[in-house]
């Protein structure tokens, strides 16, 4: 039986998604829990590998099970043996050839900036605190330039495993929610480090360090390197919120 699961985690104490020797990772912790419940080794495919410190509310995995357990029971039992910062929130039966990564048609992230005079202890681990007033007009302008298909070569490390740098972005916007500025982006796929590099560069625009026009020029410059863009925004403000699929009910 092939299964698909929606995974939620607080990335603060994880060294990212991917299994690493002597490191606490989401992949290791989740696969160990599922192996305990299913009484068999479990190999996971994942929609998107998140970096250390990045959170998820809508990560998606796929795996196989050889015992006839109800998917909902698998989610409940696996979560019961996992630590409090990780949960398999939902589990559904999927087509036999389903692969969480290869079948994904889109991925969505959000990034939270607490833009207030005084920091908030409750928002500390999920948003980046910036006390200075940010120019929301230029943030909105910069976000609009990201929509559509662009070459994002400037927003991923110069030494990279990627060979194709064009991505199609269907959502890119900043919203004010009380004292927080929330950036939301959806694309067919992302380059390594792309979202945090985009946000760090947009924050430079909001600080007046570069113009929206300069930012826009970076979006279609195959010759540009990572040093042309701004710094990466801190990981703890970023959350993977969802993955899009066309033919898997329940995800």
C-alpha positions in Angstrom: 0.0 0.0 0.0 1.4 3.4 -1.0 0.7 6.2 1.5 1.0 10.0 1.5 1.4 12.0 4.7 1.2 15.6 5.7 3.9 16.4 8.1 4.2 19.4 10.5 7.3 20.4 12.5 9.0 23.1 14.4 12.4 23.2 12.8 14.2 25.0 15.6 15.9 21.9 17.0 16.3 19.9 13.8 19.3 20.0 11.5 17.0 20.2 8.5 15.0 17.6 6.7 17.7 15.3 5.3 19.3 12.5 7.3 22.8 13.2 8.5 25.2 11.2 10.7 25.0 12.2 14.4 22.5 14.9 13.7 18.8 15.2 14.7 16.8 15.5 11.5 13.2 15.4 10.5 13.7 12.5 8.0 15.5 10.3 10.6 13.0 11.0 13.4 9.9 10.4 11.2 11.2 7.3 9.5 12.1 5.7 12.8 8.6 6.4 14.2 7.0 4.9 11.1 9.3 1.9 11.2 8.3 1.3 14.8 4.6 1.5 14.0 4.7 -0.5 10.7 7.4 -3.0 12.0 9.4 -2.7 8.8 12.1 -0.3 7.4 10.5 2.8 5.9 12.0 4.8 3.1 10.6 8.3 2.7 10.2 10.5 -0.4 9.7 14.1 0.5 8.2 17.0 -1.5 10.9 19.5 -0.4 14.0 19.3 1.7 13.9 22.1 4.3 17.1 23.6 5.9 18.0 23.7 9.5 15.6 25.9 11.5 12.9 26.0 8.8 9.4 25.0 9.9 6.6 23.2 8.0 2.8 23.0 8.4 2.3 21.3 5.0 5.3 19.1 4.2 4.3 16.0 2.2 6.0 12.5 2.2 5.3 9.2 0.5 6.1 5.7 1.7 5.0 2.1 1.4 3.4 -0.1 4.1 3.1 -3.9 3.9 0.6 -4.3 6.8 -3.1 -3.5 6.5 -3.3 -0.5 8.9 -5.8 2.3 8.4 -4.0 5.4 7.2 -5.5 7.5 10.0 -4.3 4.9 12.5 -0.8 5.1 11.1 -0.8 8.9 11.5 -2.1 8.6 15.1 0.3 5.9 16.2 3.4 7.4 14.5 2.7 10.8 16.1 2.3 9.2 19.5 5.9 7.9 19.5 7.4 11.1 18.1 8.7 14.1 20.0 6.4 17.1 20.5 8.0 19.2 17.7 7.0 16.7 14.9 3.7 15.2 13.9 2.3 13.2 11.0 -0.9 15.3 10.9 -2.7 13.4 8.2 -2.2 10.2 6.2 -4.1 9.0 3.1 -3.8 6.1 0.6 -2.2 7.2 -2.6 -1.8 5.7 -6.1 0.8 2.9 -6.3 3.3 5.0 -8.2 2.9 8.2 -6.2 6.1 10.0 -5.3 5.8 13.1 -3.1 8.6 14.9 -4.9 8.0 13.9 -8.5 4.2 14.4 -8.4 4.3 17.8 -6.8 3.0 20.6 -9.1 3.7 23.5 -6.7 5.1 24.4 -3.3 4.2 27.2 -1.0 6.1 29.1 1.7 5.5 31.9 4.0 7.9 34.1 5.8 7.0 36.2 8.9 8.6 39.4 10.0 7.6 41.0 13.3 7.9 44.7 12.5 7.2 46.4 15.8 8.9 48.6 18.3 9.0 45.8 20.9 9.8 42.2 20.4 7.3 39.4 21.1 8.4 36.3 23.1 5.6 34.2 21.6 6.6 35.1 18.1 10.3 34.6 18.7 10.8 31.2 17.1 8.5 31.7 14.1 9.2 35.2 13.0 12.2 37.5 12.5 12.1 40.7 14.6 12.9 44.0 12.9 12.2 47.1 15.0 12.9 49.7 12.3 9.9 50.7 10.1 10.0 48.9 6.8 8.7 50.6 3.6 5.7 48.4 2.8 5.1 50.1 -0.6 8.5 49.1 -2.0 8.2 45.6 -0.4 4.9 45.1 -2.3 6.5 46.5 -5.5 9.4 44.1 -5.2 7.2 41.1 -4.6 5.1 41.9 -7.7 8.2 41.7 -9.8 8.8 38.0 -8.8 5.5 36.9 -10.3 5.8 34.9 -13.5 8.7 33.0 -15.0 12.2 34.3 -14.2 15.9 33.2 -14.0 16.7 33.1 -10.3 20.4 32.4 -10.8 21.3 35.3 -8.4 19.2 33.8 -5.6 21.0 30.5 -5.1 24.7 29.8 -4.2 27.2 30.1 -7.1 28.4 26.6 -6.3 25.3 24.6 -6.8 23.9 21.2 -8.0 21.2 23.1 -10.0 21.7 23.3 -13.8 18.4 25.0 -14.7 17.6 28.2 -12.9 14.2 29.3 -14.4 11.2 28.9 -12.1 7.6 29.9 -12.5 6.0 31.8 -9.5 2.2 32.0 -9.3 2.0 33.8 -5.9 4.2 36.5 -4.4 2.9 39.0 -2.0 3.4 40.7 1.4 0.4 41.1 3.8 0.2 43.1 7.0 -1.3 41.0 9.8 -1.3 43.1 12.9 2.4 43.7 13.8 3.6 41.1 11.4 4.5 41.4 7.7 3.9 38.0 6.1 5.4 37.1 2.7 3.7 34.3 0.7 5.2 32.7 -2.3 4.1 29.7 -4.5 6.1 28.3 -7.4 6.4 25.2 -9.4 9.7 24.5 -7.6 12.5 26.3 -5.8 16.2 26.5 -6.0 18.3 25.8 -3.0 18.1 28.9 -0.7 16.0 30.8 -3.1 13.2 32.0 -0.8 15.5 33.3 1.9 17.7 35.0 -0.6 14.7 36.7 -2.2 13.4 37.9 1.2 16.8 39.2 2.3 17.1 41.2 -0.9 13.5 42.5 -0.6 14.3 43.7 2.9 17.2 45.7 1.5 14.7 47.3 -0.9 12.4 48.1 2.1 15.5 49.7 3.9 16.3 51.8 0.8 19.6 50.1 0.2 18.6 49.1 -3.4 15.7 50.2 -5.6 12.8 47.9 -6.8 14.1 48.4 -10.3 17.6 47.1 -9.3 15.9 44.1 -7.6 13.9 43.4 -10.7 17.0 43.4 -12.9 18.4 40.5 -10.8 15.4 38.3 -11.6 16.4 37.8 -15.3 20.1 37.9 -15.2 21.7 34.5 -16.0 25.1 36.1 -15.5 24.4 37.3 -12.0 25.9 35.4 -9.1 24.7 35.1 -5.5 26.9 38.0 -4.4 24.8 40.3 -6.6 21.8 39.8 -4.3 21.3 40.6 -0.6 21.9 38.3 2.4 19.8 35.3 3.2 17.0 36.0 5.7 17.2 34.0 8.9 15.8 30.4 8.7 13.4 30.6 11.6 11.0 33.0 9.9 10.3 30.5 7.0 7.6 27.8 6.9 6.7 25.4 4.2 2.9 25.7 4.2 1.8 23.4 1.4 2.5 21.3 -1.6 0.1 21.1 -4.6 -0.9 17.8 -6.3 -3.5 17.2 -9.0 -4.5 13.6 -8.5 -4.2 12.8 -4.8 -7.4 13.4 -2.8 -7.0 14.4 0.8 -3.7 16.3 0.4 
